[in-house]
């Protein structure tokens, strides 16, 4: 039985994870770099902790959800880090997307403390975590997975044990390769139809109702009509994940032409000011570039 859960990192995803666990009746403690982001959760019953160490020390299971490897190092290392708060029998679940190599190294550190770590990266963005419909890939030991599975099933409709911690991260990166490639190709297709005179809403309806209409494209199609200020999954984070995928591919000696092409377009998107906008901004970027392309073709 799990009596208490700690959540370290209360950003866009971490705050929703904590909120959903509070909503289904778990006792949840948490911390974040800035307390202000936690105030709505504190009002809902979150026990505020000043440090990741304090969060881990008071929790049967501690979860981290942070943006990248540097942020993960910041919350795990040092006298106030998660590792300092873990004891024998503790379970640490990192839901961040970092390199498989870094995750394996961290799991070894955790094991040396008599605790156990699971990597549990997620597929799905803000609406999915709010609805409890994330897809979660879990790597680590089977015993630890069984212990935390009831928690993860409150967050995800698909929770799959996949092997070691590195396997979980590789699968997450594989998913995001396809996500990025789909978003770019879909944006190109919609723009081609629109530039040829097809109404954008009609193009979205036909394309998402066809064989290419994946759940991700169906969910994001409205964002091509009205790009939200708050990203579900922003351009900068996507490029970070594709960078990790390219790094892993190089280690395995793989050619990754589709990933490389999307990575280049994400660099253009960031330079155009879209770094913190949802990846659906790729459509707006292509629209912005279209007049320039027409001029170049005519010259």
N, C-alpha and C positions, 0 to 999 in steps of 0.2 A: 504494500500500500504506500502511496505517496501522500504525505500530509501537507507538504509545502513546496512551492515552486518559486524559483528566483528567475527573473528576466533581466539580463544585462544588455542595454541598448534599446532605448524606447523611441526610436525613430519611426518612420512611416510603417514599417512592417512590425518591428518589435512592440510598438505601442498597441497595435491591433492584436498581436499574439497575447500580450498581457491582458488586454481588455476582454478577449474571447474567453480566456481561462478564468478570469474573474466572473464572467457572466454565467459560466456553467458550474460555479460553486467552489473552485479551487481557492486555497489560500495562496496569494501571490505577493511576493516582495520584488522590488526592482530598483534599478539605478540607471542613470544616464549622465552624460557629461554636463547637461544643464537640467536643473530641477524643473524649470518652467514647462518643459515638454511633458513632464509627468503629472502636473497638477490635475488634469481631468481624470487621470487614473487614480490618483490619491483620493479624489472625491468619491470614486467608485469603490474604494476599499483597498487599494494597493498600499502595502507597507513600504515606505520609502527607506532606502539604505543609502548611506553616504558614499560607499565604495563597492566595486565588484567583489572584493574580498568579503565584506560584510554580507552581501547578498548570497554568496556561495555558502558561507559559514552557517547561515540560518535555514538553508533549503535542503530538502532531500534530493531534489533535482534542480540544477541550474541550467538555464538556457541562455545562449548569447546569440544576438542577431545584429551584426555590425556590417559596415560597408565594404571593407577590404582587409587585406592581410595586415596592413599597418595598424588599422583600428583594432583588429583582433589581438595583435601583440600588445597594444596599449591597455586593453582590458584584462588580459591574462597574466602579464608579467609584473614583476615588482612587488613591493610589500603590500600594496593595496589591490593586487590583481586577483583574478579568480583562482589561480593555482594556489595562492597563499591561503585561500579559504576552504579548499577541498580537503577532506579527510578520508580515511579508509572507508570504503563502501559508498562514497559519494558517486553520483552519476552526473556527468557534465555533457550537455547536448549543444553542440555548436551548429547553428542553422545558417551561418554565414556562407557566402560563396567565396572561397579562397583556393589557392592551388592545392592539388592533391598531395604534393610533396610536403607543403607546410602543415596540412592537416594531419598527415601521418606522424610528422615530427612532434606536433603538439600532443597527439594521442599517446605517444611514448612518454612524454613528460608527465602526463596525467597518470599513466599506469605506474610510474615510479613512485607516486604518492599513495598508492594503494587504492586509487579511485579508478573510474573507467570513463572513457569518452566515446560518444557517438557523434558522427557527422550526419546531419540531417538537413541538407539543403532542400529548398522548396522550389517548385515550379508553380507560378501563379503570382498575382500581384495583389494590391490592396483589396479590391472587391472579393477576391477568392479567400483571403485570410479572414475577412469579416464574415463571410458566409460559411467558413469551415470547409472549403472545397479545394484546398491546396492539394497538389501531388507532392508527396514527400518521399525522398530516397534516403534510406537509413543505412549507414555503414558502421561496423563496430563488432561487438560480441552479441550473440543471440540472446544470452541471459539479460544483458542490459536492455536490449531492444524490447523484450517481453515486459520488463519493468515499466518502461516509459510509453509503450504502445497506446495505453488508454489516453494518455495526455495528447499524443500526436494525432490520434483519431478524432479528437475534438477540433483539431486544426485542419486536417486533411481528409478528403473523401477517398484518397488513394494513398496508403502508407505501405511502402514496400521495403523489406529488408534485402539489401543487395550485396552484402559481403563486407569487405573492410572499408575503413573510412575513405580511402582514396577512390574506391569504386563509386561511392555515393557522389563525390565531387565530379568525377569524370562523366557520370550520367547527367548531372546538372549542366555541365558545360556542353554536352552533346545536345541537350534540349535547347539551350540558348543559341547554339549555332543555327538550328532550324528556325527558331523564333526570329532571329535577326534576318536571315535570308528570306523567310516568308514575308516579313514586314517590308523589306526593300522591294521584292518582286511584286507584291500586291500594290504597293504605292506606284510603281512603274505602270502596272496594268491599268489602274484606275485613272492615272493621269493620261495615258494614251487614249483611253476611251473618251475622257472629258475633252481633251484637246481636239478630238475628232468630231465633237458635237453632242456626245451622249451626256445626259444629265448625271451629275456626280452621284446623287442619291440612287438613281436607277442603276448606275454601274455597280455601286456597292451592293445593292440588293441582288443583282444577277450573279455577281462574282461570289458573294458569300453563300449563295444558294446552290452553287455549282460544286463540282468535285473538289475544288481547291478550298472550300469554305471550312477551314479548321476551326475548332472552338476559339482559338486565340484570335483569328481574323474576324470571326463573327462578333466577338466581344469588343474588339478595337475599331470595327468599322465606323461607329458613330463618332469616334475621335478624329476621323478624317474630315468630318463635317464641322466639328467644333473642338479644337484642340484644348484640353483643360489646362488650367494653370498648375494644378497639382498633378504631377506625373504618377502613373501607376508603376512604371519602370522607366527610368530616364536614360537618355542617350549616353551620359557619362558612365552609368553603371553597366549598361549593355556593352560598351566598349571595353570596360575593365574585364568583364567576363569573357569576351571574345579574345582579349589579350591573353588571358589564362589558357583558353582553349588552344590558341596558336602556340603558346609556350609548351603545352603538353604534347601537341602534335609534333613540334620539332624534336622533343625528347624521344618520340616514337618513330621519327623519320618519315612522317606522313606529309603528303601534299594536301593543302587545304585551300583550294582556289576560291570557293564560295565564301568562306570565312574571311579570307584576305580582302575580297571585294567589298564586303559589308563593312569591315574595319576601316577601309579607306573612306567610305561614304560617311561613317560616323565621325571621322576626323574632320571632314568638311562641315558636318552638322555642328560640331562643337565650335569650330572657328566662326560659324555663322550665328552663334549665340543660342544654340538649342541644347546645350549640354545638360541643363536641368529640366528640359521638357520631355514629355513621354516620347518613346520611340516612334509613335505615330507621326512625330514631327518630320520623319523622313519624307512623307508625302509633301508637306509644306516646303521642305528644302528643295525637292525636285521641282515643285511649282515655281519657287523663287528662281531656280536656275533655268527654267524653260525659255523665257525670253532671250536670255544670253545664248542659249544653244541655237535658237532660231537665227539670231544675228550672225553667229559664227558659221552656220550652214549657208547663209545667203551671201557671205563675203567671199 
